[in-house]
Amino acid sequence: MSDLMKVSSNPHIRSKVTSGNIMLAVVIALLPAAGFGIYNFGLDALILILITVAATVLTEFLYEKLMHKKVTIGDFSAVVTGLLLALNLPPAAPWWIGVIGGVFAILVVKMLFGGLGQNFMNPALGARCFLLISYTSIMCNFDCDAYTGPTPLASLKAGEGVNILDMVIGKTGGTIGETSMIAIVVGACFLILLGVIDLKISGSYIVTFVLFIVLFGGHGPDPAYVSAHLSGGGLMLGAFFMATDYVTRPITSKGQYVYGVILGILTGIFRIFGPSAEGVSYAIILGNLLVPLIEKLTMPKAFGKGGKRA
């Protein structure tokens, strides 16, 4: 019988792109930021990255073995979670912080909600927020052998001057992977060229954030002030690598723009009016919680249902 006569359930057209392909591309795209973090902060950063990634992979492997489920560590999603979490940790954080965060990210945020594709928030950011609440002093301590004192965003919030060029290059204190705007953008361009992500969420996020700080930051359209906010903290890392997470972002095109706008506003509120100089992690987590509502409001009407009458 001809293949054209075969009947099967949908989907009828299948892509050769797999979750493993996508996750591997994300790992490769994160290597510039990770590499610069290791160069910037030294051996401690490398050790923390390796331990955190090992914790996420091992946690997923052990959980699936104990629950008699198919082992899925080959899809690289646990590696992505561990790498993103590590890049959001201070370089001087003790090794056990990476272990606790990695276990929480995989076991609590991901696996207990059904595994890949079922988690309601980004596992790496969920773990980072958990660590920020549980170990605030450790997670907010950015002093290390290379840098001491407040981060550039903290100095900016205190009304002090910052070196924009150092922030763009990454020669500043901060978490392991957030300091170099150049390294992050290089990785993001790689994902955009591959078609893994687009600029719907990232672009609307960044543009909305810029408009917010211009209107409410107290400095107007000051290029130096805007540039410092864009190149400081985790804005670029969050906008390109965490807000675009396939599982926790809206699936509708309009919804992705709305999602980006909400993230920009929330980040602006946290940075300008909140006690902390940052706010990207909490903004994305809150945005994740709003995704079901965003999708409900932006879902296209099915043909023949709910349309306007002539």
C-alpha positions in Angstrom: 0.0 0.0 0.0 1.2 3.5 -0.8 2.6 5.6 2.1 0.0 8.2 1.1 -2.8 5.9 2.3 -1.4 5.4 5.8 -3.4 6.9 8.6 -1.8 7.9 11.9 -2.4 10.3 14.8 -1.0 13.8 14.6 1.5 15.4 14.3 1.8 14.3 10.7 4.9 16.4 9.9 7.8 15.7 12.3 10.9 17.8 12.6 14.4 16.3 12.8 15.2 18.8 15.5 15.2 17.2 19.0 15.3 18.5 22.5 18.9 17.2 22.7 19.9 19.2 19.6 18.4 22.3 21.1 19.9 21.9 24.5 23.3 21.1 23.1 23.2 24.3 21.1 22.3 26.2 24.3 25.3 24.6 26.1 27.6 25.7 23.2 26.1 29.2 23.3 26.8 29.5 27.0 30.5 28.6 26.7 31.7 32.1 25.9 30.1 33.4 29.1 31.3 30.5 31.1 34.8 30.8 29.6 35.1 34.4 30.3 33.8 33.8 33.9 36.6 31.3 34.4 39.1 33.7 33.0 37.7 36.6 35.1 37.4 34.8 38.4 39.9 31.9 38.2 39.9 28.3 39.3 37.1 28.8 41.9 34.6 29.6 39.1 35.6 26.5 37.1 35.2 24.2 40.1 31.8 25.7 41.0 30.6 25.3 37.4 31.7 21.6 37.3 30.2 20.8 40.7 26.9 22.4 39.9 26.5 20.7 36.5 27.5 17.4 38.1 24.9 17.9 40.8 22.1 18.5 38.3 23.0 15.6 36.0 23.5 13.2 38.9 20.2 14.2 40.6 18.2 13.6 37.4 20.0 10.3 36.8 19.4 9.0 40.4 15.8 10.2 40.5 14.9 8.4 37.2 16.7 5.3 38.2 14.9 5.1 41.6 11.6 5.9 40.0 12.2 3.3 37.3 11.8 5.9 34.6 13.7 6.3 31.3 17.0 8.0 31.9 17.0 11.3 30.0 20.3 12.9 30.9 21.3 12.5 27.3 19.0 15.3 26.2 21.4 17.8 27.9 18.6 19.6 29.7 20.1 18.9 33.1 23.5 20.2 31.8 21.8 23.4 30.6 20.1 23.8 34.0 23.4 23.2 35.9 25.4 25.5 33.7 22.8 28.4 33.9 22.6 28.0 37.7 26.4 28.0 38.0 26.6 31.2 35.9 24.2 32.8 38.3 26.3 32.1 41.4 28.9 34.3 43.0 32.4 33.0 42.1 33.4 32.8 45.8 30.3 30.7 46.8 31.2 27.4 48.5 30.9 24.2 46.5 27.9 23.0 48.5 25.8 25.9 47.3 26.1 24.5 43.8 25.1 21.1 45.1 22.0 22.3 47.0 21.0 24.5 44.2 21.4 21.8 41.6 19.4 19.2 43.6 16.6 21.8 44.2 16.5 22.8 40.5 16.2 19.2 39.2 14.3 17.4 42.0 11.9 20.1 43.2 11.3 22.4 40.2 11.7 19.9 37.4 11.2 16.2 38.2 8.5 16.5 40.8 6.4 18.4 38.3 6.8 15.7 35.6 10.2 16.3 34.1 11.3 18.2 31.0 8.4 20.1 29.5 6.2 20.0 32.6 8.0 22.4 35.0 6.1 25.7 35.5 9.2 27.8 36.1 12.8 27.9 34.9 14.6 25.3 37.1 17.9 27.3 37.2 16.2 30.5 38.2 13.9 28.7 40.7 17.0 27.3 42.4 18.7 30.7 42.3 15.8 32.4 44.0 15.6 29.5 46.6 19.3 30.1 47.3 18.9 33.8 47.5 16.2 33.4 50.1 17.9 30.6 52.1 21.6 31.8 51.9 21.3 35.6 51.3 24.7 36.5 52.7 26.5 34.0 50.6 24.5 34.7 47.4 25.0 38.5 47.8 28.7 38.3 48.5 30.6 39.1 45.3 34.0 39.7 46.9 36.7 37.4 45.5 40.4 37.4 44.7 39.9 39.4 41.6 37.3 42.0 42.8 36.2 43.5 46.1 33.5 45.9 47.0 30.0 46.4 45.5 29.0 45.4 42.0 28.6 48.1 39.4 24.8 48.0 39.6 25.0 48.4 43.4 27.3 51.4 42.9 24.9 52.8 40.2 22.0 52.5 42.6 24.0 54.3 45.3 24.5 57.2 42.9 28.2 56.4 42.3 30.0 56.4 38.9 30.8 53.2 37.0 33.1 52.3 34.1 30.8 51.4 31.2 33.6 49.8 29.1 34.7 47.5 31.9 31.0 46.4 32.3 30.6 45.7 28.6 33.9 43.7 28.5 33.2 42.0 31.9 36.1 43.3 34.0 33.9 43.7 37.1 32.5 41.8 40.0 29.2 39.9 39.8 28.1 36.3 39.3 30.2 34.0 37.2 28.4 34.4 33.9 26.7 37.8 34.0 29.7 40.2 33.8 30.6 40.1 30.1 27.9 41.5 27.9 30.0 40.8 24.9 30.3 37.1 25.7 26.6 36.8 26.4 25.6 38.5 23.1 28.0 36.3 21.1 26.3 33.2 22.5 22.9 34.7 21.9 23.8 35.5 18.2 24.8 31.9 17.8 21.3 30.7 19.0 19.5 33.3 16.8 21.5 32.3 13.7 20.5 28.6 14.4 16.9 29.6 14.8 16.8 28.3 18.4 15.6 31.6 19.7 14.3 34.8 18.1 13.9 38.4 19.3 10.2 38.4 20.2 10.8 38.0 23.9 14.4 39.2 24.3 13.8 42.3 22.1 10.5 43.3 23.8 12.0 42.7 27.2 15.1 44.9 26.6 13.2 47.7 24.8 10.5 47.8 27.5 13.2 47.9 30.3 15.0 50.7 28.6 11.8 52.8 28.3 11.0 52.1 31.9 14.3 53.3 33.3 14.2 56.3 31.0 10.8 57.3 32.4 11.3 56.3 36.0 15.1 56.0 36.6 15.5 59.7 37.4 18.2 60.3 34.7 16.1 60.6 31.6 17.5 59.3 28.4 21.1 59.5 29.7 23.1 57.1 27.4 25.6 56.3 30.2 22.9 55.4 32.7 21.0 53.3 30.2 24.2 51.5 29.0 25.2 50.7 32.6 21.8 49.1 33.3 21.9 47.1 30.1 25.5 45.8 30.6 25.3 45.3 34.3 23.7 42.4 36.3 21.9 39.5 34.7 19.7 41.4 32.2 21.3 40.1 29.0 21.8 36.6 30.4 18.2 36.5 31.5 16.8 38.0 28.4 18.5 35.7 25.9 19.0 32.5 27.8 16.3 32.2 30.5 13.3 34.2 29.4 13.4 32.3 26.1 13.1 28.9 27.7 10.8 26.9 25.5 8.9 25.3 28.5 8.2 28.3 30.6 7.6 31.0 27.9 4.2 31.6 26.1 3.6 29.5 23.0 1.6 32.2 21.2 3.4 34.9 19.1 1.4 37.8 20.7 1.9 36.2 24.1 5.7 36.3 23.7 5.6 40.0 23.1 3.3 40.6 26.1 5.6 38.3 28.2 8.7 40.4 27.2 6.9 43.6 28.1 5.9 42.3 31.5 9.4 41.1 32.2 10.8 44.5 31.2 8.4 46.3 33.5 9.0 44.0 36.5 12.7 44.2 36.1 12.5 48.0 36.0 10.3 48.0 39.1 12.7 45.8 41.1 15.8 47.7 40.0 14.5 51.2 40.4 12.1 51.0 43.3 13.2 47.8 45.1 15.9 47.5 47.8 18.2 45.3 45.6 20.2 46.5 42.6 19.1 43.5 40.6 15.7 41.9 39.8 16.0 39.8 36.7 15.6 36.5 38.4 12.4 37.4 40.3 11.0 39.2 37.3 11.3 36.0 35.1 10.0 33.8 37.9 6.9 36.0 38.3 6.6 36.1 34.5 6.6 32.3 34.4 3.7 32.2 36.8 1.7 34.5 34.5 2.3 32.5 31.3 -1.0 30.4 31.5 -3.0 33.7 31.8 -1.0 35.3 28.9 -1.6 32.3 26.7 -5.3 32.2 27.5 -5.7 35.9 26.6 -3.6 35.7 23.4 -4.6 32.3 22.0 -5.9 32.7 18.4 -9.6 31.8 17.9 -10.2 28.5 16.2 -11.5 28.8 12.6 -15.3 29.2 12.7 -15.4 29.8 16.5 -15.6 33.2 18.2 -15.0 35.2 15.0 -16.8 38.4 14.1 -20.0 38.0 12.1 -20.2 39.8 8.8 
